[in-house]
Amino acid sequence: MDRPLRVGLNLAYLVRRSGGAGTYARELIPELLRAGAQITAFASRELDPEDRRAPWGAEVDWVQLPVTVTHGPAWNSLRSMRAQWLITPGIAARRRLDVVHGLANVAPLLAPRVATVVTLLDLIWLRHPGTMTARETFGMKMSAIPSARTADRVIAISESARDDMVRTLGLDSGRIDVTPLGVRVNPRASPTPEPELRRVLDLGDRPVVLCVSQKRTHKNLAVLVRAMTGLDAVLVLPGSPTPYEAELRRLAERLGVAERVRFPQWLEEAELEGLYRLAACFALPSFEEGFGLPALEAMARGVPVCCSDASSLPEVVGDAGQLFDPHDVDSVRRAIARLLVDRALAVRLGALGAERAAGFTWRRTADATLAVYRRAIEDRRLLSYDRRGAR
């Protein structure tokens, strides 16, 4: 194909606080544009105006779907799926797009005139129902699984996630492409100075163990709270409060470590960057991660990392971090203690982590994604040829 690829992106999920899936879109799009792709983006009425005003926003042809995704009547999810499954492929066909890519689990089920790709971010919601409400979990089962079964190509963001799709959903591994995510550290604000941050967050003078993560049960943050019983440090768990945070607070009280666990909610970017800078180590004890972006973001900042030896995390961390058994509090405690005590090791792992993280670029992700688009287009072409031949 000599002309630029005409790509449709299903961004119905993209709202102000979209988490890692939002980062995926906001970092991937400018790199796809750099590579010459022409992008039509299908968004909901809740698209953050900042996305339209982003440096890359003016280069995107935005199509607003007549739906909301975070609120609405009881049948709102059905209306949203109708837009993503039925309206989007019709518009894509009229605009003569080459491929439609659902970046967060949902792609058109029927798109006769355009190839389809879906990124299935993970299957955590199948094994850990507490990560979503029952209604949300049901919605994922009704949308993500059919999307993955019918798309021309499926993107997994780690080898572990790919293997899980094959094992759990029975997908053909030949239809799945692995495109690891990237990381970019470009803070827009100078880090808050350590003395000020210690005073504001009441950290005292102890070393800080940092975990930047959603407060969900599969993140296994309770094991970090339990590990504090044998550590002379302060555990900092920033992020929006959830019912799981309430459990963590009760656990800290029961274990007598509440005075050494902090739960700051909303942090300014400067404060978060300050936390990364002053942290003695970063710990991520998740039972399962689709990719493990929090660990990579810490590594990119030169923070020594210790994390689970489970799921995709060993792929990301490699030999640049301390791995532990997330089910064994003693294993977690030993890994953290080693980084707190052996500062030469911590410095070495911080340097190794930064070096390893440098290889995970969004340009690399975009180039791999474009290759998937071309495979999907070719797969669709061959399927169409076979059907004509069969007739």
PyMOL commands that set and color helices and strands:
alter all, ss='L'
color gray80, all
select helices_A, chain A and resi 19-34+49-53+57-59+76-94+124-127+129-131+134-150+159-169+173-175+194-200+217-219+222-230+243-255+258-260+269-278+293-300+313-317+329-341+343-357+362-390
alter helices_A, ss='H'
color red, helices_A
select strands_A, chain A and resi 6-11+38-43+61-64+99-102+115-119+153-156+176-178+208-210+234-236+261-262+281-284+305-308+321-324
alter strands_A, ss='S'
color yellow, strands_A
deselect
rebuild
show_as cartoon
